[in-house]
Amino acid sequence: MVQLRFLSGSLAGQRKLVRQFPFRLGRSPQSGLPLAEPGVWEQHCELTLSPEGGVHIVALGEALLAVNGETVRSARLRNGDLLDVGGVRLRFALSDAPLRHHRLRAALVWLALGAVLAGQLALIVRFAR
């Protein structure tokens, strides 16, 4: 998952988690992230996952797109990159990995270790006689 943090525009201070790719940004209500800011096209840009790994951003049509202040048609994104999508500035970030709760697994491991210990103690007592 990746995270887009709004640094300007009407959504400044908010964050959007991107969980599915490709992910489109633009004015269109069908966009994964509809933006009504000046300079944003109907289908402005798209985030995609690369087969080699990593997230890429691609400008759609004649839309203007900048990564870290440099105008681009497409770019591989890195953690912390600044994106200018029309009149909106966003920060791209890799989101924290979700934590999984392993309480049941941990309890089963401890039970298995307890059973092994009990078995070994039983063998020690049996052969000590």
N, C-alpha and C positions, 0 to 999 in steps of 0.2 A: 504494500500500500504506500501511496505517497500523499503528501499533504500540501495544499496550496493555502498560503496565508495572505490575506488581503492587506496591502500596505497603504492603498489609496482607494478613492471612490466611495460609493455608498455602503459598501460592505467592509470598509477598513476596520481592522481588528478581528475580523472573523476568519474562520478556517474551514476548508472543505477537504474532507478525506476522499481520495480517489481509490476505489476498490476494483473497478472494472475498466478494461482497456479494449478498444480505443475509447478515448474520452474527449468529447468536443466542448469547446468554449465558444460562445457567441451570443448574439441577440435572440436567436431562435429559441422558442420554448422547448424544442426537441433537443437542445444542447444539454449535455450533462451538467453544465453550469451556465444558465442564462445570465447574460450581463447586459444591462441597459445603459452603460456609460458611453459618452461621446467617443467616436472613433472605433467602436467595436462593430464588426460586420456580423451578418446573420450567422454564418459559419466561419468564425475567425481563425481558429487553430485547433489542432488535435494532438493529444498526448497518446503515444503508442509505446508498447513494449517491444524492444528489439530482440530478435532471436539470439543474438550474441550476449544479451543481457543489457540492462540499462533502460532508461526511459528517454524517448525522443519527443521533441515538439516540432510540429510542421505547420507552417502558415498555409491557410487554404485560400484559393483564389488569389486575389491581389492584396490581401490583408497585410498590414504592417505588423511586424513582430520583432521585438528586441530581447536579447538575452544578455544580461550584465551590461546594458547600454549599447550593445553592438547589434545593428540590424541584421537579421538572418532570415532565411527561408525555412531552414531546419537546423536543429542542433541536438546533440546528446546532452541531457541535463545532468547536472551534478548537485549534490546536496548544498543548499544555500544559494543557488542561482536566483538572480532577480529577473523577472519576466515583465515586459511591458506589452500588454495586449490592448491596443487602442489606448484609451485613457485610464486604464487600470494597471496598477503595479502590484505584482504578486511575488511572494518568495516561495520557491520550490523546495521541498524538504522530504526526505525519506521519513515516513512515520515510524514511531516506535513499534517494535514487534509486539503483538498481543501476548499477554502472559497467559499461560494455561495453568489451570489448577490441577495439580497432580496428587491431591490428598489420598484418593483411593489407591492409586499406584503405590504411593509411599507406604500406606498402611499394609498393603499386600506384601511388599518387600520386607517390612519389619516382621510380619507374621511368618513369612518363609524363613527369615533368619532365626527367629525364635524357635521354629520347628527344627531347623538344622542343629541349633545349639542344644535343644532338648534331646535330640537323637544322639548327639555326641556324648552328652552327659550320661545317657542311658548305657551307651557302649562302654564308657569308662567305668561305671559302677558294675556292670556285668563282668567285665574282664579283670577287674580289681579283686575279685573273690578268689 
